[in-house]
Amino acid sequence: MSCAEFRIALSTHVDGEALPPEVSAAALEAHLRICPECRRWGERARELRELAARLDETGLDGE
Ligand SMILES: [Zn+2]
C-alpha cells in the first residue's frame, strides 16, 4: 500500500468519517509509526481541520 493511499484514508479519518474498507485502523497506525512524512501530513491535515472548524464557529469577523 502506498503513502498516497494512506493519506486518503487519513484525510477521511481527520474528517471524522469511517476509514475506507481497504484500510484498517491498525494498518494506518502501523504505517504512521514507520512513516514520518505521513505522520506530519496527518498532523497538518488535523490542524487545518481544526482551524476551519474554528472559523466556522466564530465567523470571519471574529467576536
Ligand atoms: Zn507514508
N, CA, C, O and the ligand as a Tripos MOL2 file, in Angstrom:
@<TRIPOS>MOLECULE
protein
  253   251    64     0     0
PROTEIN
NO_CHARGES

@<TRIPOS>ATOM
      1 N           0.8260   -1.1950    0.0000 N.3       1 MET1
      2 CA          0.0000    0.0000    0.0000 C.3       1 MET1
      3 C           0.8710    1.2600    0.0000 C.2       1 MET1
      4 O           1.8860    1.3060    0.6950 O.2       1 MET1
      5 N           0.4950    2.2520   -0.7510 N.am      2 SER2
      6 CA          1.3500    3.4290   -0.9130 C.3       2 SER2
      7 C           0.9910    4.5210    0.0870 C.2       2 SER2
      8 O          -0.0830    4.5100    0.6880 O.2       2 SER2
      9 N           1.9180    5.4620    0.2480 N.am      3 CYS3
     10 CA          1.6630    6.6150    1.1040 C.3       3 CYS3
     11 C           0.4100    7.3560    0.6550 C.2       3 CYS3
     12 O          -0.3830    7.8000    1.4850 O.2       3 CYS3
     13 N           0.2300    7.4890   -0.6560 N.am      4 ALA4
     14 CA         -0.9330    8.2250   -1.1660 C.3       4 ALA4
     15 C          -2.2310    7.6010   -0.6720 C.2       4 ALA4
     16 O          -3.1730    8.3030   -0.3060 O.2       4 ALA4
     17 N          -2.2670    6.2720   -0.6680 N.am      5 GLU5
     18 CA         -3.4850    5.5960   -0.2160 C.3       5 GLU5
     19 C          -3.7160    5.8130    1.2760 C.2       5 GLU5
     20 O          -4.8460    6.0110    1.7230 O.2       5 GLU5
     21 N          -2.6240    5.7730    2.0370 N.am      6 PHE6
     22 CA         -2.7700    6.0160    3.4670 C.3       6 PHE6
     23 C          -3.2090    7.4530    3.7270 C.2       6 PHE6
     24 O          -3.9810    7.7140    4.6500 O.2       6 PHE6
     25 N          -2.7220    8.3710    2.9230 N.am      7 ARG7
     26 CA         -3.1030    9.7730    3.1510 C.3       7 ARG7
     27 C          -4.5800   10.0130    2.8360 C.2       7 ARG7
     28 O          -5.2440   10.8030    3.5080 O.2       7 ARG7
     29 N          -5.0800    9.3370    1.8260 N.am      8 ILE8
     30 CA         -6.5160    9.4500    1.5410 C.3       8 ILE8
     31 C          -7.3160    8.9460    2.7360 C.2       8 ILE8
     32 O          -8.2970    9.5620    3.1520 O.2       8 ILE8
     33 N          -6.8770    7.8140    3.2790 N.am      9 ALA9
     34 CA         -7.5480    7.2470    4.4540 C.3       9 ALA9
     35 C          -7.4370    8.1980    5.6370 C.2       9 ALA9
     36 O          -8.4040    8.4030    6.3710 O.2       9 ALA9
     37 N          -6.2460    8.7810    5.8200 N.am     10 LEU10
     38 CA         -6.0270    9.7260    6.9150 C.3      10 LEU10
     39 C          -6.9610   10.9220    6.8100 C.2      10 LEU10
     40 O          -7.5330   11.3560    7.8100 O.2      10 LEU10
     41 N          -7.1130   11.4450    5.6280 N.am     11 SER11
     42 CA         -7.9260   12.6550    5.4950 C.3      11 SER11
     43 C          -9.3980   12.3600    5.7960 C.2      11 SER11
     44 O         -10.0850   13.2090    6.3640 O.2      11 SER11
     45 N          -9.8880   11.1930    5.4330 N.am     12 THR12
     46 CA        -11.2730   10.8640    5.7930 C.3      12 THR12
     47 C         -11.3650   10.6790    7.3040 C.2      12 THR12
     48 O         -12.3600   11.0530    7.9250 O.2      12 THR12
     49 N         -10.3170   10.0980    7.8860 N.am     13 HIS13
     50 CA        -10.2790    9.8800    9.3290 C.3      13 HIS13
     51 C         -10.3200   11.2180   10.0650 C.2      13 HIS13
     52 O         -11.0540   11.3700   11.0420 O.2      13 HIS13
     53 N          -9.5360   12.1790    9.5990 N.am     14 VAL14
     54 CA         -9.4990   13.5110   10.2020 C.3      14 VAL14
     55 C         -10.8630   14.1870   10.1020 C.2      14 VAL14
     56 O         -11.2700   14.9300   10.9960 O.2      14 VAL14
     57 N         -11.5520   13.9210    9.0160 N.am     15 ASP15
     58 CA        -12.8890   14.4890    8.8400 C.3      15 ASP15
     59 C         -13.9350   13.7930    9.6920 C.2      15 ASP15
     60 O         -15.1040   14.1770    9.6750 O.2      15 ASP15
     61 N         -13.5250   12.7700   10.4390 N.am     16 GLY16
     62 CA        -14.4600   12.0490   11.2910 C.3      16 GLY16
     63 C         -15.2670   11.0050   10.5460 C.2      16 GLY16
     64 O         -16.2640   10.4960   11.0570 O.2      16 GLY16
     65 N         -14.8270   10.6880    9.3290 N.am     17 GLU17
     66 CA        -15.5410    9.6720    8.5600 C.3      17 GLU17
     67 C         -14.8770    8.3130    8.7490 C.2      17 GLU17
     68 O         -13.7460    8.2190    9.2250 O.2      17 GLU17
     69 N         -15.6000    7.2660    8.3700 N.am     18 ALA18
     70 CA        -15.0490    5.9200    8.5000 C.3      18 ALA18
     71 C         -13.9010    5.7320    7.5220 C.2      18 ALA18
     72 O         -13.8760    6.3260    6.4430 O.2      18 ALA18
     73 N         -12.9580    4.8990    7.9170 N.am     19 LEU19
     74 CA        -11.8520    4.5780    7.0260 C.3      19 LEU19
     75 C         -12.3690    3.7870    5.8330 C.2      19 LEU19
     76 O         -13.3480    3.0500    5.9500 O.2      19 LEU19
     77 N         -11.7130    3.9370    4.6870 N.am     20 PRO20
     78 CA        -12.0820    3.1080    3.5310 C.3      20 PRO20
     79 C         -11.9220    1.6370    3.8910 C.2      20 PRO20
     80 O         -11.0460    1.2880    4.6820 O.2      20 PRO20
     81 N         -12.7570    0.7680    3.3200 N.am     21 PRO21
     82 CA        -12.7320   -0.6510    3.6980 C.3      21 PRO21
     83 C         -11.3790   -1.3120    3.4850 C.2      21 PRO21
     84 O         -11.0430   -2.2710    4.1790 O.2      21 PRO21
     85 N         -10.5990   -0.8110    2.5350 N.am     22 GLU22
     86 CA         -9.3160   -1.4630    2.2560 C.3      22 GLU22
     87 C          -8.2170   -1.0360    3.2270 C.2      22 GLU22
     88 O          -7.1110   -1.5760    3.1840 O.2      22 GLU22
     89 N          -8.5120   -0.0690    4.1060 N.am     23 VAL23
     90 CA         -7.5120    0.3730    5.0720 C.3      23 VAL23
     91 C          -8.0300    0.1320    6.4850 C.2      23 VAL23
     92 O          -9.0420    0.7130    6.8790 O.2      23 VAL23
     93 N          -7.3580   -0.7060    7.2420 N.am     24 SER24
     94 CA         -7.7490   -0.9120    8.6320 C.3      24 SER24
     95 C          -7.0560    0.1190    9.5100 C.2      24 SER24
     96 O          -5.9880    0.6300    9.1750 O.2      24 SER24
     97 N          -7.6880    0.4140   10.6420 N.am     25 ALA25
     98 CA         -7.0770    1.3620   11.5760 C.3      25 ALA25
     99 C          -5.7040    0.8800   12.0150 C.2      25 ALA25
    100 O          -4.7850    1.6820   12.1770 O.2      25 ALA25
    101 N          -5.5610   -0.4160   12.2070 N.am     26 ALA26
    102 CA         -4.2760   -0.9760   12.6350 C.3      26 ALA26
    103 C          -3.2190   -0.7650   11.5550 C.2      26 ALA26
    104 O          -2.0770   -0.4270   11.8650 O.2      26 ALA26
    105 N          -3.5870   -0.9590   10.2990 N.am     27 ALA27
    106 CA         -2.6310   -0.7720    9.2110 C.3      27 ALA27
    107 C          -2.2180    0.6900    9.1170 C.2      27 ALA27
    108 O          -1.0500    1.0060    8.8870 O.2      27 ALA27
    109 N          -3.1860    1.5720    9.2980 N.am     28 LEU28
    110 CA         -2.8910    3.0110    9.2580 C.3      28 LEU28
    111 C          -1.9390    3.3880   10.3910 C.2      28 LEU28
    112 O          -0.9540    4.0930   10.1700 O.2      28 LEU28
    113 N          -2.2300    2.9250   11.5880 N.am     29 GLU29
    114 CA         -1.3520    3.2250   12.7200 C.3      29 GLU29
    115 C           0.0400    2.6690   12.5120 C.2      29 GLU29
    116 O           1.0310    3.3370   12.8060 O.2      29 GLU29
    117 N           0.1200    1.4530   12.0080 N.am     30 ALA30
    118 CA          1.4240    0.8300   11.7680 C.3      30 ALA30
    119 C           2.2140    1.6450   10.7500 C.2      30 ALA30
    120 O           3.4200    1.8410   10.9000 O.2      30 ALA30
    121 N           1.5250    2.1170    9.7190 N.am     31 HIS31
    122 CA          2.2150    2.9170    8.7200 C.3      31 HIS31
    123 C           2.6970    4.2380    9.3060 C.2      31 HIS31
    124 O           3.8180    4.6700    9.0360 O.2      31 HIS31
    125 N           1.8550    4.8770   10.1060 N.am     32 LEU32
    126 CA          2.2450    6.1620   10.7080 C.3      32 LEU32
    127 C           3.4590    5.9970   11.6090 C.2      32 LEU32
    128 O           4.2680    6.9150   11.7460 O.2      32 LEU32
    129 N           3.5860    4.8080   12.2320 N.am     33 ARG33
    130 CA          4.7450    4.5850   13.0920 C.3      33 ARG33
    131 C           6.0460    4.5630   12.2990 C.2      33 ARG33
    132 O           7.0910    4.9960   12.7860 O.2      33 ARG33
    133 N           5.9710    4.0580   11.0770 N.am     34 ILE34
    134 CA          7.2150    3.9110   10.3080 C.3      34 ILE34
    135 C           7.4090    5.0240    9.2870 C.2      34 ILE34
    136 O           8.4650    5.1010    8.6600 O.2      34 ILE34
    137 N           6.4110    5.8880    9.1080 N.am     35 CYS35
    138 CA          6.4950    6.8790    8.0360 C.3      35 CYS35
    139 C           6.2900    8.2920    8.5870 C.2      35 CYS35
    140 O           5.1550    8.7580    8.6930 O.2      35 CYS35
    141 N           7.3760    8.9690    8.9350 N.am     36 PRO36
    142 CA          7.2740   10.3230    9.4990 C.3      36 PRO36
    143 C           6.5850   11.3020    8.5660 C.2      36 PRO36
    144 O           5.9240   12.2360    9.0210 O.2      36 PRO36
    145 N           6.7320   11.0960    7.2680 N.am     37 GLU37
    146 CA          6.1050   12.0460    6.3340 C.3      37 GLU37
    147 C           4.5820   11.9890    6.4010 C.2      37 GLU37
    148 O           3.9130   13.0220    6.3910 O.2      37 GLU37
    149 N           4.0500   10.7920    6.4700 N.am     38 CYS38
    150 CA          2.6000   10.6730    6.5890 C.3      38 CYS38
    151 C           2.1240   11.1680    7.9500 C.2      38 CYS38
    152 O           1.0270   11.7100    8.0840 O.2      38 CYS38
    153 N           2.9780   10.9660    8.9630 N.am     39 ARG39
    154 CA          2.6330   11.4580   10.2920 C.3      39 ARG39
    155 C           2.5090   12.9810   10.2620 C.2      39 ARG39
    156 O           1.5420   13.5400   10.7790 O.2      39 ARG39
    157 N           3.4840   13.6440    9.6590 N.am     40 ARG40
    158 CA          3.4300   15.1110    9.5350 C.3      40 ARG40
    159 C           2.2190   15.5290    8.7190 C.2      40 ARG40
    160 O           1.5140   16.4780    9.0620 O.2      40 ARG40
    161 N           1.9960   14.8080    7.6440 N.am     41 TRP41
    162 CA          0.8640   15.1340    6.7700 C.3      41 TRP41
    163 C          -0.4460   15.0490    7.5560 C.2      41 TRP41
    164 O          -1.3230   15.9020    7.4220 O.2      41 TRP41
    165 N          -0.5590   14.0070    8.3740 N.am     42 GLY42
    166 CA         -1.7640   13.8220    9.1830 C.3      42 GLY42
    167 C          -1.9430   14.9350   10.1960 C.2      42 GLY42
    168 O          -3.0530   15.4140   10.4260 O.2      42 GLY42
    169 N          -0.8210   15.3440   10.8050 N.am     43 GLU43
    170 CA         -0.9050   16.4280   11.7830 C.3      43 GLU43
    171 C          -1.3500   17.7280   11.1200 C.2      43 GLU43
    172 O          -2.1720   18.4670   11.6640 O.2      43 GLU43
    173 N          -0.8030   17.9940    9.9490 N.am     44 ARG44
    174 CA         -1.2040   19.2230    9.2440 C.3      44 ARG44
    175 C          -2.6640   19.1720    8.8420 C.2      44 ARG44
    176 O          -3.3830   20.1650    8.9460 O.2      44 ARG44
    177 N          -3.0980   18.0050    8.3810 N.am     45 ALA45
    178 CA         -4.4990   17.8650    7.9820 C.3      45 ALA45
    179 C          -5.4170   18.1300    9.1700 C.2      45 ALA45
    180 O          -6.4710   18.7520    9.0370 O.2      45 ALA45
    181 N          -4.9850   17.6370   10.3490 N.am     46 ARG46
    182 CA         -5.8090   17.8440   11.5390 C.3      46 ARG46
    183 C          -5.8100   19.3190   11.9510 C.2      46 ARG46
    184 O          -6.8420   19.8580   12.3500 O.2      46 ARG46
    185 N          -4.6490   19.9610   11.8510 N.am     47 GLU47
    186 CA         -4.5790   21.3870   12.1970 C.3      47 GLU47
    187 C          -5.4730   22.2190   11.2860 C.2      47 GLU47
    188 O          -6.1990   23.1010   11.7440 O.2      47 GLU47
    189 N          -5.4090   21.9240    9.9920 N.am     48 LEU48
    190 CA         -6.2420   22.6680    9.0420 C.3      48 LEU48
    191 C          -7.7130   22.4480    9.3470 C.2      48 LEU48
    192 O          -8.5340   23.3590    9.2460 O.2      48 LEU48
    193 N          -8.0220   21.2180    9.7220 N.am     49 ARG49
    194 CA         -9.3950   20.8570   10.0450 C.3      49 ARG49
    195 C          -9.8810   21.6630   11.2640 C.2      49 ARG49
    196 O         -10.9960   22.1860   11.2730 O.2      49 ARG49
    197 N          -9.0220   21.7490   12.2840 N.am     50 GLU50
    198 CA         -9.4010   22.4850   13.4920 C.3      50 GLU50
    199 C          -9.5420   23.9710   13.2080 C.2      50 GLU50
    200 O         -10.4480   24.6350   13.7110 O.2      50 GLU50
    201 N          -8.6270   24.4800   12.3920 N.am     51 LEU51
    202 CA         -8.6890   25.8820   12.0100 C.3      51 LEU51
    203 C         -10.0050   26.1750   11.2890 C.2      51 LEU51
    204 O         -10.6740   27.1680   11.5760 O.2      51 LEU51
    205 N         -10.3620   25.3090   10.3620 N.am     52 ALA52
    206 CA        -11.6040   25.5010    9.6120 C.3      52 ALA52
    207 C         -12.8060   25.4420   10.5460 C.2      52 ALA52
    208 O         -13.7610   26.2020   10.3880 O.2      52 ALA52
    209 N         -12.7540   24.5320   11.5220 N.am     53 ALA53
    210 CA        -13.8680   24.4100   12.4690 C.3      53 ALA53
    211 C         -13.9990   25.6820   13.3000 C.2      53 ALA53
    212 O         -15.1040   26.1540   13.5680 O.2      53 ALA53
    213 N         -12.8430   26.2350   13.7060 N.am     54 ARG54
    214 CA        -12.8770   27.4790   14.4900 C.3      54 ARG54
    215 C         -13.4510   28.6230   13.6770 C.2      54 ARG54
    216 O         -14.2590   29.4040   14.1810 O.2      54 ARG54
    217 N         -13.0400   28.7270   12.4300 N.am     55 LEU55
    218 CA        -13.5560   29.7960   11.5800 C.3      55 LEU55
    219 C         -15.0620   29.6410   11.3930 C.2      55 LEU55
    220 O         -15.7960   30.6280   11.3320 O.2      55 LEU55
    221 N         -15.5110   28.3930   11.3030 N.am     56 ASP56
    222 CA        -16.9490   28.1290   11.1750 C.3      56 ASP56
    223 C         -17.7080   28.6270   12.3900 C.2      56 ASP56
    224 O         -18.8010   29.1820   12.2760 O.2      56 ASP56
    225 N         -17.1060   28.4190   13.5620 N.am     57 GLU57
    226 CA        -17.7790   28.7910   14.7970 C.3      57 GLU57
    227 C         -17.8560   30.2960   14.9780 C.2      57 GLU57
    228 O         -18.9060   30.8350   15.3280 O.2      57 GLU57
    229 N         -16.7510   30.9660   14.7420 N.am     58 THR58
    230 CA        -16.6730   32.3850   15.0640 C.3      58 THR58
    231 C         -17.1140   33.2770   13.9130 C.2      58 THR58
    232 O         -17.4920   34.4290   14.1250 O.2      58 THR58
    233 N         -17.0660   32.7480   12.7000 N.am     59 GLY59
    234 CA        -17.3330   33.6100   11.5560 C.3      59 GLY59
    235 C         -16.0970   34.4100   11.2350 C.2      59 GLY59
    236 O         -15.1830   34.4900   12.0550 O.2      59 GLY59
    237 N         -16.0470   34.9990   10.0700 N.am     60 LEU60
    238 CA        -14.8080   35.6390    9.6400 C.3      60 LEU60
    239 C         -14.5430   36.9640   10.3510 C.2      60 LEU60
    240 O         -13.3900   37.3900   10.4210 O.2      60 LEU60
    241 N         -15.5620   37.6230   10.8770 N.am     61 ASP61
    242 CA        -15.2580   38.8710   11.5900 C.3      61 ASP61
    243 C         -15.1370   38.6980   13.1020 C.2      61 ASP61
    244 O         -15.2940   39.6580   13.8560 O.2      61 ASP61
    245 N         -14.8600   37.4820   13.5360 N.am     62 GLY62
    246 CA        -14.4630   37.2200   14.9120 C.3      62 GLY62
    247 C         -15.5470   37.5000   15.9260 C.2      62 GLY62
    248 O         -16.7370   37.4590   15.6130 O.2      62 GLY62
    249 N         -15.1220   37.7880   17.1490 N.am     63 GLU63
    250 CA        -16.0530   38.0450   18.2590 C.3      63 GLU63
    251 C         -17.1830   38.9540   17.8130 C.2      63 GLU63
    252 O         -18.0630   39.2810   18.6090 O.2      63 GLU63
    253 ZN          3.6850    7.1830    4.2970 Zn       64 ZN64
@<TRIPOS>BOND
     1     1     2 1
     2     2     3 1
     3     3     4 2
     4     3     5 am
     5     5     6 1
     6     6     7 1
     7     7     8 2
     8     7     9 am
     9     9    10 1
    10    10    11 1
    11    11    12 2
    12    11    13 am
    13    13    14 1
    14    14    15 1
    15    15    16 2
    16    15    17 am
    17    17    18 1
    18    18    19 1
    19    19    20 2
    20    19    21 am
    21    21    22 1
    22    22    23 1
    23    23    24 2
    24    23    25 am
    25    25    26 1
    26    26    27 1
    27    27    28 2
    28    27    29 am
    29    29    30 1
    30    30    31 1
    31    31    32 2
    32    31    33 am
    33    33    34 1
    34    34    35 1
    35    35    36 2
    36    35    37 am
    37    37    38 1
    38    38    39 1
    39    39    40 2
    40    39    41 am
    41    41    42 1
    42    42    43 1
    43    43    44 2
    44    43    45 am
    45    45    46 1
    46    46    47 1
    47    47    48 2
    48    47    49 am
    49    49    50 1
    50    50    51 1
    51    51    52 2
    52    51    53 am
    53    53    54 1
    54    54    55 1
    55    55    56 2
    56    55    57 am
    57    57    58 1
    58    58    59 1
    59    59    60 2
    60    59    61 am
    61    61    62 1
    62    62    63 1
    63    63    64 2
    64    63    65 am
    65    65    66 1
    66    66    67 1
    67    67    68 2
    68    67    69 am
    69    69    70 1
    70    70    71 1
    71    71    72 2
    72    71    73 am
    73    73    74 1
    74    74    75 1
    75    75    76 2
    76    75    77 am
    77    77    78 1
    78    78    79 1
    79    79    80 2
    80    79    81 am
    81    81    82 1
    82    82    83 1
    83    83    84 2
    84    83    85 am
    85    85    86 1
    86    86    87 1
    87    87    88 2
    88    87    89 am
    89    89    90 1
    90    90    91 1
    91    91    92 2
    92    91    93 am
    93    93    94 1
    94    94    95 1
    95    95    96 2
    96    95    97 am
    97    97    98 1
    98    98    99 1
    99    99   100 2
   100    99   101 am
   101   101   102 1
   102   102   103 1
   103   103   104 2
   104   103   105 am
   105   105   106 1
   106   106   107 1
   107   107   108 2
   108   107   109 am
   109   109   110 1
   110   110   111 1
   111   111   112 2
   112   111   113 am
   113   113   114 1
   114   114   115 1
   115   115   116 2
   116   115   117 am
   117   117   118 1
   118   118   119 1
   119   119   120 2
   120   119   121 am
   121   121   122 1
   122   122   123 1
   123   123   124 2
   124   123   125 am
   125   125   126 1
   126   126   127 1
   127   127   128 2
   128   127   129 am
   129   129   130 1
   130   130   131 1
   131   131   132 2
   132   131   133 am
   133   133   134 1
   134   134   135 1
   135   135   136 2
   136   135   137 am
   137   137   138 1
   138   138   139 1
   139   139   140 2
   140   139   141 am
   141   141   142 1
   142   142   143 1
   143   143   144 2
   144   143   145 am
   145   145   146 1
   146   146   147 1
   147   147   148 2
   148   147   149 am
   149   149   150 1
   150   150   151 1
   151   151   152 2
   152   151   153 am
   153   153   154 1
   154   154   155 1
   155   155   156 2
   156   155   157 am
   157   157   158 1
   158   158   159 1
   159   159   160 2
   160   159   161 am
   161   161   162 1
   162   162   163 1
   163   163   164 2
   164   163   165 am
   165   165   166 1
   166   166   167 1
   167   167   168 2
   168   167   169 am
   169   169   170 1
   170   170   171 1
   171   171   172 2
   172   171   173 am
   173   173   174 1
   174   174   175 1
   175   175   176 2
   176   175   177 am
   177   177   178 1
   178   178   179 1
   179   179   180 2
   180   179   181 am
   181   181   182 1
   182   182   183 1
   183   183   184 2
   184   183   185 am
   185   185   186 1
   186   186   187 1
   187   187   188 2
   188   187   189 am
   189   189   190 1
   190   190   191 1
   191   191   192 2
   192   191   193 am
   193   193   194 1
   194   194   195 1
   195   195   196 2
   196   195   197 am
   197   197   198 1
   198   198   199 1
   199   199   200 2
   200   199   201 am
   201   201   202 1
   202   202   203 1
   203   203   204 2
   204   203   205 am
   205   205   206 1
   206   206   207 1
   207   207   208 2
   208   207   209 am
   209   209   210 1
   210   210   211 1
   211   211   212 2
   212   211   213 am
   213   213   214 1
   214   214   215 1
   215   215   216 2
   216   215   217 am
   217   217   218 1
   218   218   219 1
   219   219   220 2
   220   219   221 am
   221   221   222 1
   222   222   223 1
   223   223   224 2
   224   223   225 am
   225   225   226 1
   226   226   227 1
   227   227   228 2
   228   227   229 am
   229   229   230 1
   230   230   231 1
   231   231   232 2
   232   231   233 am
   233   233   234 1
   234   234   235 1
   235   235   236 2
   236   235   237 am
   237   237   238 1
   238   238   239 1
   239   239   240 2
   240   239   241 am
   241   241   242 1
   242   242   243 1
   243   243   244 2
   244   243   245 am
   245   245   246 1
   246   246   247 1
   247   247   248 2
   248   247   249 am
   249   249   250 1
   250   250   251 1
   251   251   252 2
@<TRIPOS>SUBSTRUCTURE
     1 MET1         2 RESIDUE 1 A MET
     2 SER2         6 RESIDUE 1 A SER
     3 CYS3        10 RESIDUE 1 A CYS
     4 ALA4        14 RESIDUE 1 A ALA
     5 GLU5        18 RESIDUE 1 A GLU
     6 PHE6        22 RESIDUE 1 A PHE
     7 ARG7        26 RESIDUE 1 A ARG
     8 ILE8        30 RESIDUE 1 A ILE
     9 ALA9        34 RESIDUE 1 A ALA
    10 LEU10       38 RESIDUE 1 A LEU
    11 SER11       42 RESIDUE 1 A SER
    12 THR12       46 RESIDUE 1 A THR
    13 HIS13       50 RESIDUE 1 A HIS
    14 VAL14       54 RESIDUE 1 A VAL
    15 ASP15       58 RESIDUE 1 A ASP
    16 GLY16       62 RESIDUE 1 A GLY
    17 GLU17       66 RESIDUE 1 A GLU
    18 ALA18       70 RESIDUE 1 A ALA
    19 LEU19       74 RESIDUE 1 A LEU
    20 PRO20       78 RESIDUE 1 A PRO
    21 PRO21       82 RESIDUE 1 A PRO
    22 GLU22       86 RESIDUE 1 A GLU
    23 VAL23       90 RESIDUE 1 A VAL
    24 SER24       94 RESIDUE 1 A SER
    25 ALA25       98 RESIDUE 1 A ALA
    26 ALA26      102 RESIDUE 1 A ALA
    27 ALA27      106 RESIDUE 1 A ALA
    28 LEU28      110 RESIDUE 1 A LEU
    29 GLU29      114 RESIDUE 1 A GLU
    30 ALA30      118 RESIDUE 1 A ALA
    31 HIS31      122 RESIDUE 1 A HIS
    32 LEU32      126 RESIDUE 1 A LEU
    33 ARG33      130 RESIDUE 1 A ARG
    34 ILE34      134 RESIDUE 1 A ILE
    35 CYS35      138 RESIDUE 1 A CYS
    36 PRO36      142 RESIDUE 1 A PRO
    37 GLU37      146 RESIDUE 1 A GLU
    38 CYS38      150 RESIDUE 1 A CYS
    39 ARG39      154 RESIDUE 1 A ARG
    40 ARG40      158 RESIDUE 1 A ARG
    41 TRP41      162 RESIDUE 1 A TRP
    42 GLY42      166 RESIDUE 1 A GLY
    43 GLU43      170 RESIDUE 1 A GLU
    44 ARG44      174 RESIDUE 1 A ARG
    45 ALA45      178 RESIDUE 1 A ALA
    46 ARG46      182 RESIDUE 1 A ARG
    47 GLU47      186 RESIDUE 1 A GLU
    48 LEU48      190 RESIDUE 1 A LEU
    49 ARG49      194 RESIDUE 1 A ARG
    50 GLU50      198 RESIDUE 1 A GLU
    51 LEU51      202 RESIDUE 1 A LEU
    52 ALA52      206 RESIDUE 1 A ALA
    53 ALA53      210 RESIDUE 1 A ALA
    54 ARG54      214 RESIDUE 1 A ARG
    55 LEU55      218 RESIDUE 1 A LEU
    56 ASP56      222 RESIDUE 1 A ASP
    57 GLU57      226 RESIDUE 1 A GLU
    58 THR58      230 RESIDUE 1 A THR
    59 GLY59      234 RESIDUE 1 A GLY
    60 LEU60      238 RESIDUE 1 A LEU
    61 ASP61      242 RESIDUE 1 A ASP
    62 GLY62      246 RESIDUE 1 A GLY
    63 GLU63      250 RESIDUE 1 A GLU
    64 ZN64       253 GROUP 0 **** ****
